[in-house]
Amino acid sequence: MSPEYVVGFAKQSVELALLLSLPMLGVGLVVGVVISIVQAATQIQEMTLTFVPKILAIFLALIFAFPWLMDKMVSFTADLIKDIPAIIG
């Protein structure tokens, strides 16, 4: 196993992890900003008011993005398993 392969594999792994987390992080960011604007407008400063909607929105984003996430993970794993003979040899 060459150092170039290890670096390439690590790069692919990090890119995939960032890509898979993007839908949930994006939804959490948007919901957090909207809730913060509502809190600033109404002067309600309750911490649970931000926490519960973000958790629900992230959970819904995970449900909707799950087929795409699984497709990406399965294809990455299948490519990795296919490359095992080349890695060993």
Buried (B, 14 or more C-beta within 10 A) or exposed (E): EEEEEEEEBEEEEEEBEEEBEEBBEEBBEEBBEBBEEEBEEEEEEEEEBBEEBBEEBBEEBEEEBEEEBEEBEEEBEEEEEEEEEEEEE
